[in-house]
Amino acid sequence: MPVPPATTITGTSGDDDLFGTVSDDVIDGLEGNDFISAGDGSDWVTYQNAPGLVQVFLGPTGFGSASGGYGDDSFSGIENIVGSNFDDHLGQQLQPDRDRQYLQRAGRQRQYVRRLRQ
């Protein structure tokens, strides 16, 4: 995850619309069906504390969706995902104009990292 001083944004147990800042953000929507829109910087959505597994797809331009764990979320402008402590299904489609995107499983030694260079 990013080095401080990243901004932490936390949702509620209901459905939320969460918006990132101009700096690096770590966004945890908690329960409910959330819409998450990141700002500038390197932005993370975390499911680290989810009560069950999550299925996440991160598209090539930071658009994506997640289900399970907390609920059904959709997001835009996200570069990085932290999964839950369960057997998540994390998928991504990479694009050449992003330097890197991260998919990471919480509480595990393994970290999924893809780097693209042109």
C-alpha positions in Angstrom: 0.0 0.0 0.0 1.2 3.6 -0.4 3.5 5.2 2.0 1.9 7.9 4.2 0.7 10.6 3.9 -2.0 8.8 1.8 -5.5 10.0 2.5 -7.8 7.3 4.0 -11.4 7.4 3.0 -13.9 5.1 4.7 -17.5 4.5 3.8 -20.4 3.4 6.0 -22.4 0.2 6.4 -24.9 1.6 3.8 -24.5 2.4 0.1 -22.0 5.2 -0.4 -20.6 7.5 -3.2 -17.0 8.0 -2.3 -14.6 10.4 -4.0 -10.9 10.5 -3.9 -8.6 13.5 -3.4 -5.8 15.0 -5.5 -3.2 12.9 -3.5 -2.8 9.2 -3.0 -5.9 7.6 -1.5 -6.7 4.3 0.3 -10.5 3.8 0.1 -12.5 1.3 2.1 -16.2 1.4 1.2 -17.2 -1.1 4.0 -20.6 -2.7 3.6 -23.2 -1.8 1.1 -23.1 -1.3 -2.6 -20.6 1.6 -3.2 -19.5 3.8 -6.1 -15.9 4.8 -5.7 -14.3 7.5 -7.8 -10.6 8.1 -7.3 -8.8 11.4 -7.7 -5.3 12.0 -8.8 -2.3 10.1 -7.4 -1.9 6.4 -6.8 -5.3 5.1 -5.5 -6.1 1.9 -3.7 -9.4 0.2 -2.9 -9.0 -2.2 0.0 -11.1 -5.2 1.0 -8.6 -6.1 3.7 -11.3 -6.3 6.5 -14.1 -7.9 4.4 -15.9 -10.7 6.2 -15.7 -13.0 3.2 -14.0 -13.5 -0.2 -14.3 -10.8 -2.9 -14.3 -11.0 -6.6 -12.6 -8.0 -8.2 -12.0 -7.0 -11.8 -9.8 -4.0 -12.5 -10.0 -2.8 -16.0 -7.3 -1.1 -18.1 -8.3 2.5 -17.3 -9.0 2.0 -13.6 -12.6 1.1 -14.0 -13.7 -2.0 -12.2 -16.2 -3.8 -10.0 -16.2 -6.0 -7.0 -18.7 -8.3 -5.4 -18.9 -10.5 -2.3 -17.4 -9.6 1.1 -18.9 -6.2 1.6 -21.4 -6.0 -1.2 -21.3 -4.9 -4.9 -19.0 -2.0 -5.7 -18.1 -0.2 -8.8 -15.1 2.1 -9.2 -13.2 4.4 -11.5 -9.7 5.8 -11.5 -8.3 3.0 -9.3 -4.8 1.7 -9.8 -4.5 -0.8 -7.0 -6.6 -3.4 -5.1 -6.0 -5.1 -1.7 -8.0 -8.2 -1.4 -9.5 -9.9 1.7 -8.0 -12.6 3.9 -10.0 -15.2 2.0 -9.6 -17.0 -1.4 -10.4 -14.0 -3.5 -10.8 -13.9 -7.3 -8.7 -10.9 -8.4 -8.4 -10.1 -12.1 -7.1 -7.3 -14.1 -6.5 -6.2 -17.7 -3.3 -4.3 -18.1 -2.6 -1.5 -20.5 0.8 -0.2 -21.8 0.3 3.4 -20.7 0.1 2.6 -17.0 3.4 2.0 -15.3 2.0 -0.6 -12.9 -1.1 -1.8 -11.2 -1.2 -3.9 -8.1 -3.5 -6.7 -7.0 -2.6 -7.8 -3.5 -4.0 -10.4 -1.1 -4.3 -9.1 2.4 -2.6 -11.1 5.1 -0.6 -13.2 2.7 3.0 -13.3 1.6 2.1 -13.3 -2.0 1.6 -10.1 -3.8 0.4 -9.9 -7.4 2.4 -7.2 -9.2 2.5 -6.5 -12.9 4.9 -3.9 -14.3 4.7 -2.6 -17.8 7.5 -0.8 -19.6 7.7 0.5 -23.1 
